[in-house]
Amino acid sequence: GAPRRASAVSVVVALGVTLVAGALVGSASLGTLLKRELAGMAPADVAVTARGDGPLPAGLVQRVRGIGELDRVVPYRSSPDVRVAGAEVDGLTATDLDLRALATWADFGASAGRLTDAGPGRVVLLRFLADEAGARPGDEVTVTRGDRSVRLRVAATMANTPVGAGLLVDPADLDRLGVPAGPTGLLADVAGDDEQARTAAVRALRAAGGQQVGIVVTADDRDELDGQLGALLGVLLGVLGLTVVVAVVGVGTTTALSVVERTRESGLLRAVGMSRRRLGAMLTVEAGLYGVLGAALGLLLALPYSWLTVAALGQDAPVEFPAGQLAGVVLALAVATALAGLLPARRAARVSPVAALGAGD
């Protein structure tokens, strides 16, 4: 009955939903990107490496696996003297670390190709290294160590590889390159979640490895970055939430004005037999429809603009659409706008039909 008013309120609601939905898509995409970066920086809670370029002390992996404070021990070999044909980069490190054995496996993501294609005869390259060599997934590259070379097919590229590696290869391919059999490092997760559990795990590792190994608790850095991101997103969503509050207040005000302007219409509906309850329900549903219409318009605007914004950032940022949260925003706006129109609807229902019909005289 009042298309201009409906359009104005719906646009205000749509603006709020656009901002909030855009923030949700952006935060979900940023969260996924951060998980990828953290998986490369901190693939496990604790990293143990040999001092120097040699292997870990004999029997250390077995002793670490017997430590009760640790869980999921993953040893690996690394060789720091590898070259890739076509890439003018010295000092590359190749490792046979099995990403699937890590608890953070689901957080890793490929810039191109698929990490699941990794295996014998295949290699995962650091993205900038693949760009230097002009290689893409499916291409073959020559990997050289000393006087030995192997031809490997590129399975995928990554923006951030773990343990400082430029190449992830299969253990059999490291053998073909002449890399010694002993592991040069290991990754492990702490069985507990608190600081005391980490401290106990580090003490047990020092007792097992002595001064021959270096120990880094990477979980501390990961927790610090997670906390900073959570605080930043909380402030952002809080500020944007104010826009939604303003939109809901606008809906309530507009509904109240609508009740005043449509007093005769309400009286006529009551006169032809509509009950107070049904009149109040009609006006409440009308207010809720403002929210539904505005939320739908907001999503139509937010999703493509969010995708374009994330894509423009580069950095191989994945675009994540949190369907559950977006649906929750739509539902919350519909309920909030309906509640905003509840009080004006009750007032309209209380006016008698005779007084309402005579209001314009």
C-alpha positions in Angstrom: 0.0 0.0 0.0 3.0 2.3 0.4 5.6 1.4 -2.2 7.8 4.4 -1.6 8.0 3.7 2.1 8.6 0.0 1.5 11.4 0.8 -0.9 13.1 3.3 1.4 13.0 0.9 4.4 14.1 -2.1 2.4 17.1 -0.1 1.0 18.2 0.8 4.5 17.9 -2.8 5.6 19.7 -3.9 2.4 22.6 -1.5 3.2 23.0 -3.1 6.6 22.9 -6.6 5.3 25.3 -5.8 2.4 27.9 -4.5 4.9 27.4 -7.4 7.4 27.3 -10.1 4.7 30.3 -8.6 3.0 32.1 -8.6 6.4 31.1 -12.3 7.0 32.4 -13.3 3.5 35.6 -11.3 3.9 36.2 -12.7 7.4 35.6 -16.3 6.3 37.9 -15.9 3.3 40.5 -14.2 5.4 40.2 -17.0 8.0 40.8 -19.6 5.4 43.8 -17.8 4.0 45.2 -17.3 7.5 44.7 -21.0 8.2 46.7 -21.8 5.1 49.5 -19.4 6.1 49.5 -20.7 9.7 49.6 -24.3 8.4 52.8 -23.4 6.5 54.3 -21.5 9.4 53.1 -23.8 12.2 52.1 -27.2 10.8 52.3 -28.7 14.3 52.6 -27.6 17.9 56.3 -28.4 18.2 59.1 -28.6 15.7 62.4 -30.5 16.4 65.4 -30.2 14.2 69.0 -31.3 14.3 71.6 -28.7 15.1 73.5 -28.2 11.9 72.7 -30.0 8.6 73.0 -33.5 10.0 70.3 -36.0 10.9 68.5 -36.3 14.2 70.3 -38.4 16.9 69.8 -42.1 16.4 66.7 -43.5 18.0 65.3 -40.0 18.8 62.1 -40.5 16.8 61.3 -43.7 18.7 62.0 -42.0 22.0 59.8 -39.0 21.1 56.9 -41.4 20.1 57.1 -42.9 23.5 56.5 -39.5 25.2 53.0 -39.4 26.6 52.8 -35.6 26.5 53.1 -35.7 22.7 50.8 -36.9 19.9 51.1 -37.4 16.2 54.8 -37.5 15.7 55.8 -37.0 12.0 59.5 -37.3 11.0 60.8 -36.0 7.7 64.0 -35.6 5.7 65.3 -32.4 4.2 68.1 -31.5 1.8 69.1 -27.9 1.5 71.2 -28.2 -1.7 68.7 -28.7 -4.4 68.1 -26.9 -7.7 65.2 -26.7 -10.1 66.0 -26.3 -13.8 64.9 -22.9 -15.1 64.7 -21.2 -11.7 67.7 -19.0 -10.8 67.3 -19.7 -7.0 70.1 -21.2 -4.9 69.8 -22.9 -1.6 66.5 -24.6 -2.2 65.3 -27.2 0.4 63.5 -30.3 -0.6 61.6 -32.4 2.0 59.6 -35.5 2.1 57.2 -34.3 4.8 53.9 -36.0 4.5 51.2 -33.3 4.8 48.5 -35.9 5.1 50.0 -37.2 8.4 49.6 -33.7 10.0 46.6 -32.6 12.0 46.6 -29.4 10.0 46.3 -31.3 6.6 42.8 -29.8 6.0 44.1 -26.3 6.4 46.7 -26.6 3.6 45.6 -25.3 0.2 47.1 -25.3 -3.3 47.6 -22.1 -5.3 47.2 -24.3 -8.4 46.7 -28.0 -8.9 45.8 -30.5 -6.2 47.8 -31.5 -3.2 46.2 -34.9 -3.2 48.0 -35.6 -6.5 51.4 -35.6 -4.7 53.2 -39.0 -4.7 56.1 -40.8 -6.4 57.4 -39.0 -9.4 55.5 -35.8 -8.5 56.5 -32.6 -6.8 54.8 -29.8 -5.0 56.5 -26.5 -5.6 56.6 -23.2 -3.8 54.5 -20.8 -6.0 57.3 -18.2 -6.6 59.6 -21.1 -7.5 57.2 -22.5 -10.1 56.8 -19.0 -11.5 60.6 -18.7 -11.8 60.8 -22.0 -13.6 57.7 -21.3 -15.8 56.1 -24.5 -14.6 52.5 -25.3 -14.0 50.7 -28.3 -12.6 51.1 -31.1 -15.1 54.5 -29.9 -16.4 57.7 -31.7 -15.8 60.7 -30.1 -14.1 64.2 -31.3 -13.5 65.4 -31.4 -9.9 69.1 -31.6 -9.3 71.2 -32.4 -6.2 74.9 -32.6 -6.8 75.5 -34.9 -9.8 72.1 -36.5 -9.6 68.9 -35.4 -11.4 65.4 -36.6 -11.5 62.4 -35.6 -13.7 59.3 -34.9 -11.7 55.8 -33.8 -12.7 54.4 -30.8 -10.9 51.3 -31.9 -8.9 50.5 -28.5 -7.3 52.0 -25.2 -6.2 51.6 -23.6 -2.7 52.0 -20.0 -1.5 53.5 -21.1 1.8 55.2 -24.5 2.2 56.0 -25.9 5.7 59.4 -26.3 7.3 61.0 -23.8 5.0 60.9 -26.1 2.0 60.8 -25.1 -1.6 59.9 -28.5 -2.8 57.7 -31.3 -1.3 58.7 -34.7 -2.9 58.1 -38.3 -2.2 60.6 -40.2 0.0 61.5 -42.5 -3.0 62.5 -39.4 -5.0 64.7 -38.1 -2.2 66.4 -41.5 -2.3 67.0 -41.1 -6.1 68.6 -37.7 -5.4 71.0 -39.4 -2.9 69.7 -37.8 0.3 70.8 -39.8 3.4 68.1 -42.0 5.0 68.1 -40.5 8.5 65.4 -38.0 9.4 66.6 -34.4 9.8 63.5 -33.1 11.7 60.2 -34.0 13.2 56.9 -32.4 13.9 54.6 -33.2 16.9 51.4 -32.1 18.5 51.0 -31.6 22.2 48.5 -33.9 23.8 47.0 -31.2 26.0 45.7 -27.7 25.1 47.0 -25.6 28.0 50.4 -23.9 28.6 51.4 -26.5 31.2 51.0 -29.3 28.7 53.3 -27.5 26.3 55.9 -26.9 29.0 55.8 -30.5 30.0 56.1 -31.6 26.3 59.2 -29.3 25.8 60.9 -30.6 28.9 60.3 -34.2 27.8 61.7 -33.4 24.4 64.8 -31.8 25.9 65.4 -34.8 28.0 65.1 -37.1 25.0 67.2 -35.0 22.6 69.6 -33.2 24.9 71.7 -30.4 23.4 71.8 -32.1 20.0 68.5 -30.8 18.8 66.7 -27.5 18.5 63.1 -27.2 19.7 60.6 -24.5 18.6 57.0 -24.2 20.0 55.2 -23.0 17.0 51.8 -23.2 18.6 52.5 -20.0 20.6 52.8 -17.9 17.4 49.7 -19.5 16.0 47.6 -18.7 19.1 48.9 -15.1 19.1 47.9 -14.6 15.4 44.5 -16.2 16.0 43.8 -13.9 18.9 44.7 -10.8 16.9 42.5 -11.8 14.0 39.6 -12.7 16.3 39.8 -9.3 18.0 39.9 -7.5 14.7 36.9 -9.3 13.2 35.0 -8.7 16.5 35.5 -5.0 16.3 34.6 -4.9 12.6 31.3 -6.9 13.0 30.4 -4.9 16.1 30.6 -1.6 14.1 28.7 -3.1 11.2 26.1 -4.4 13.6 25.2 -0.8 14.5 24.1 -0.3 10.9 21.7 -3.2 11.3 20.3 -1.8 14.5 19.7 1.6 12.8 17.9 -0.3 10.0 15.7 -2.1 12.5 14.8 1.1 14.3 14.0 2.6 10.9 11.6 -0.2 10.2 9.8 0.3 13.6 9.5 4.0 13.0 8.2 3.5 9.4 5.7 0.9 10.6 4.5 3.3 13.3 4.0 6.1 10.7 2.2 3.6 8.4 -0.2 2.7 11.2 -1.1 6.4 11.7 -1.4 7.1 8.0 -3.5 4.0 7.4 -5.9 4.4 10.3 -9.0 4.5 8.1 -7.8 1.4 6.2 -7.3 -0.5 9.5 -10.8 0.6 10.6 -12.3 -0.6 7.3 -10.7 -4.0 7.7 -12.0 -4.3 11.2 -15.5 -3.2 10.0 -15.7 -5.9 7.4 -14.8 -8.6 10.0 -11.1 -8.8 10.5 -10.3 -9.5 14.2 -7.8 -7.5 16.2 -5.4 -10.4 16.3 -5.4 -10.8 12.5 -5.0 -7.1 11.9 -2.0 -7.0 14.3 -0.5 -10.1 12.6 -0.9 -8.6 9.2 0.9 -5.4 10.1 3.6 -7.4 11.9 4.2 -9.7 8.9 4.3 -6.6 6.7 7.2 -5.2 8.8 8.9 -8.6 8.7 8.6 -8.5 4.9 10.6 -5.3 4.9 13.4 -7.2 6.5 13.1 -10.2 4.1 13.1 -8.0 1.1 16.0 -5.8 2.3 18.0 -8.9 3.3 17.5 -10.5 -0.1 18.6 -7.3 -1.9 21.5 -7.0 0.5 22.7 -10.6 -0.3 22.4 -9.9 -4.1 24.7 -6.9 -3.6 27.0 -8.4 -1.1 28.0 -11.7 -2.6 29.3 -10.5 -6.0 31.0 -7.5 -4.5 32.6 -9.6 -1.8 33.9 -12.0 -4.4 35.4 -9.2 -6.4 37.0 -7.6 -3.3 38.6 -10.9 -2.2 39.7 -11.6 -5.8 41.2 -8.1 -6.1 43.4 -8.7 -3.0 45.3 -11.5 -4.8 47.5 -13.6 -2.6 45.6 -16.7 -3.7 42.9 -15.8 -1.2 40.0 -18.3 -1.4 36.5 -16.9 -1.5 34.4 -18.5 1.2 30.6 -18.0 1.5 29.5 -19.0 5.0 26.1 -20.2 4.1 24.9 -20.8 7.6 25.9 -17.4 8.9 24.4 -15.6 5.9 21.1 -17.5 6.4 21.3 -16.5 10.0 21.6 -12.9 9.1 18.5 -13.1 6.8 16.5 -14.9 9.5 17.6 -12.5 12.2 16.7 -9.4 10.1 13.3 -10.8 9.3 12.6 -11.6 13.0 14.0 -8.2 14.2 12.0 -6.1 11.7 8.9 -8.1 12.6 9.4 -7.4 16.3 10.0 -3.8 15.5 6.6 -3.6 13.9 4.9 -5.5 16.7 4.2 -2.5 19.0 2.7 -0.3 16.3 0.6 -3.2 15.1 -0.8 -3.7 18.6 -1.7 0.0 18.8 -3.5 -0.2 15.4 -5.5 -3.2 16.6 -6.7 -1.5 19.7 -8.4 1.4 17.8 -12.1 0.8 17.5 -13.5 0.5 13.9 -15.8 3.5 14.4 -13.0 5.8 15.6 -10.7 4.6 12.9 -13.2 5.2 10.1 -13.9 8.7 11.4 -10.2 9.6 11.8 -9.9 11.4 8.4 -13.1 13.5 8.8 
